Amino acid sequence: MPKLTIDELAKMRDRTRRTMIPREGGEFRAKVNVHMGTCGIAAGARTVMTALIEEVERRGLTDVLLTSSGCAGLCSREPMMTVETAGKPPVKYVNLDAAKAREILERHVLGGSIVQAYALGVGSEKTDA
Amino acid sequence: MPETATEKTYRLHLMVCAGTGCVSNHAFEIKTALEEEIRKHKLEREVTIVPTGCNGFCERGPIMVVQPGNIFYQHLSVKDVPHLVEEHFLKGRPVAKLMYVPPAEKTPVPVLGDIPFFKKQVLVALRNRGLIDPEKIEESIARDGYKALAKALTGMTPEAIIAEVSRSGLRGRGGAGFPTGLKWQLVRSAVSPNGGGRYIVCNGDEGDPGAFMDRSILEADPHSVIEGMVIGAKAIGATAGFVYVRNEYPLAVARLGVALEQARAYGLLGTDILGTGFDFDIQIKRGAGAFVCGEETALIASIEGRLGEPRPRPPYPAQSGLWGKPTCINNVETWANVPLIIDRGSAWFAGIGTATSKGTKVFSLVGKINNTGLVEVPMGISLREIIYEIGGGIPAGKAFKAVQTGGPSGGCIPKEQIDLPIDYESLAAAGSMMGSGGMVVMDEDTCMVDVARYFLSFTRDESCGKCTPCREGTKAMLDILTRITEGKGVPEDIVLLEDLARAVKDTALCGLGKTAPNPVLTTLRYFRDEYEAHIERRKCPAHVCRQLNVYTIDPDLCLAKGKGCDVCRRNCASEAIRGEKGQAHAVLQDKCIKCGVCADVCAFGAVRVE
């Protein structure tokens, strides 16, 4: 470990802080939920999740929350993910792979426009009566 | 590209409590099991495990908090791990059965911030609690660690640093509450004999029974203490520092050692700190665990390699301390507060607390209390808020009786004063003291004479024996207290105890002896009727002093509920119980030695204690 200057100390702070954001309970611009049921994993949900994590890391994003959930009931269209951006209804994407997930991250999560080609529809199943 | 492992992004951070309490409850085995299950589900790239310092809610250990989401899991065991990993970390469904359920309720509270134990706490000294791995300096730096140091070394003169600390109103957290800024000023302006430097000492010789504040800070966030010391060194002009910590705190010693090495490697300690030309280094000095070594002159003697015995003051260590040089001694918690005062400013710090007691105080909450643990609260909070809102009240529906603050040097505060605000002056006026932060809660089943006897036996054992008042006085007081608890007290004992206590308080050489009578004086002040009951009526109202108890067996209960089970008779070593299986039993008072075993073994409550 090299000795730090004051400038390097501040840089190290910012660099490490980014990776610790999930611990701090701040606001997120978007939540991306990858469906990790047995069906999803068998269809390749894990490569989708890995691609998203690597992309978030590469871009140094601090306000995109990656979560998982179980089977959503539409097993034939897995891997699936749901993108929720602040103040907008959630969007479900189907038949994904790593490249599509990266594209959705760039165009929808960061760019704000829904990628119609991969989207199943807007809205989500109700969880309450 | 990430330069170190800590710079990787993970979607889930498992904050596993690795404080001494959870570690002794197998936290590391749980961590290993988590690693295996995470590997099995191929989640290594998604989920990271972070061992942290003490979470605080020790009662509920082993503890893990899952981020993001702040989901609090309690009482974990290795067998819970496979289900937890599959359900929550793979499929995103938090596991309700491992969550906290408030007493007398059924619905779990998933989020840490919603649990009453955490709600009223204000974290300053414990600001990184549960958020960093104490063995990774990068994580400390990410949470603004060493930011205040950079500011102090480049933008502030020593005088400005001292002025800032003075304005903050910070007072010593070791117990006596001396203003920290003033102490620094005294050390800075003291003339060192024969030239030479000044020293900084961190007092981590925490020895009160039931106290674990300093240990937890050193285990959870050693860099906050190191940074505080380097800032202090700049302020007073010291070139070397010592952390005096007891060897019976192995985890604290180890983590502090790792932290010192990492700080040195990054140039935050040693020569030319942060390239500013300032030199300062810190050594660990392990103490053998003598209570008296928490007293500053005894501590200095111990660091110098001499017998840990106090000497008269003045001269104070600020004038003549380690090897005769001006020395600044502050407690672990005091040092941990310093970086935030420099970083956020004295006004911010002074905005917390009361007119004379600023900031927060860490307490270890133990004894007859539902939520045992480590808490940090703003000064001025009432005992009621700590005991009932944070502590969750007294277990098993018992009545609150008293709380002992300040350990063996402090006193017992009775239930009548439960609305007492926690600050230096209020506690002193009540006959107790802030102390380093031990808080032992007592319920109706506690005998206050026995409590005084317990603390006096502690100080008698820990007295170094150098001065007569402490050596002989603690023994004489203990003899009287023992006599009273054995039912051999005489009416003159109360006056004699008071006289002795005042004499020892006035004449003992050091703080240990001067404060040792406090438990006696406060119990005499608030619970004199209990002393009188022991002496005049030969009764212990709480039935703790067994020699004063009379054991009898209710013949109807014995027969109706226990069917004359005979267990008491078989367990009585002095053959003082009459009866046969199937019959009502009775105690033969002339043979009974009052050991209480019959009451302990009777499953039907038929043995009466009066």
Contacts between the chains, C-beta under 8 A, distances in Angstrom:
chain1	res1	chain2	res2	distance
A	1	B	262	7.4
A	1	B	265	4.1
A	1	B	266	5.6
A	2	B	266	7.8
A	2	B	267	8.0
A	3	B	265	7.8
A	3	B	266	6.4
A	3	B	267	3.0
A	3	B	272	7.8
A	3	B	275	7.4
A	4	B	266	4.9
A	4	B	267	5.4
A	4	B	268	7.0
A	4	B	274	6.5
A	5	B	274	6.5
A	5	B	275	4.9
A	6	B	150	4.7
A	6	B	154	6.4
A	6	B	274	5.4
A	6	B	275	7.1
A	6	B	276	7.9
A	9	B	141	6.6
A	9	B	146	6.1
A	9	B	147	7.6
A	9	B	150	6.0
A	9	B	266	8.0
A	9	B	268	8.0
A	9	B	274	6.8
A	10	B	147	7.8
A	10	B	150	7.8
A	12	B	138	6.3
A	12	B	141	5.4
A	12	B	142	7.8
A	13	B	141	5.1
A	13	B	142	5.6
A	13	B	144	7.1
A	13	B	147	7.0
A	15	B	3	7.5
A	15	B	7	5.8
A	16	B	6	5.7
A	16	B	7	6.1
A	16	B	138	4.6
A	16	B	139	6.4
A	16	B	141	6.4
A	16	B	142	3.7
A	17	B	142	4.2
A	17	B	143	7.7
A	18	B	7	7.8
A	18	B	9	7.6
A	19	B	6	6.5
A	19	B	7	5.5
A	19	B	8	6.3
A	19	B	9	5.5
A	19	B	10	7.5
A	19	B	142	8.0
A	20	B	13	7.7
A	20	B	131	7.5
A	20	B	132	7.8
A	20	B	139	6.6
A	20	B	142	5.3
A	20	B	143	7.6
A	22	B	10	7.2
A	22	B	11	7.1
A	22	B	12	7.3
A	22	B	13	5.3
A	22	B	67	5.2
A	22	B	68	4.4
A	23	B	13	5.3
A	23	B	15	6.9
A	23	B	50	8.0
A	23	B	67	4.3
A	23	B	68	7.2
A	23	B	131	5.5
A	24	B	67	7.9
A	24	B	131	7.5
A	25	B	67	7.5
A	25	B	68	6.5
A	25	B	70	5.8
A	25	B	113	7.9
A	28	B	68	8.0
A	33	B	92	7.2
A	36	B	90	5.4
A	36	B	91	5.5
A	36	B	92	6.7
A	37	B	91	6.7
A	46	B	42	6.5
A	49	B	11	7.5
A	49	B	46	6.1
A	50	B	45	5.7
A	50	B	46	7.5
A	53	B	9	5.9
A	53	B	10	7.3
A	53	B	11	6.1
A	53	B	45	6.3
A	53	B	46	6.1
A	56	B	9	5.3
A	57	B	2	7.3
A	57	B	8	6.5
A	57	B	9	3.7
A	65	B	11	7.9
A	65	B	68	6.1
A	66	B	11	3.9
A	66	B	46	7.9
A	67	B	11	6.9
A	67	B	92	5.6
A	68	B	11	7.7
A	68	B	89	7.7
A	68	B	90	6.4
A	68	B	91	6.3
A	68	B	92	4.1
A	69	B	91	6.5
A	69	B	92	4.1
A	69	B	93	7.5
A	70	B	91	4.1
A	70	B	92	6.7
A	70	B	93	6.2
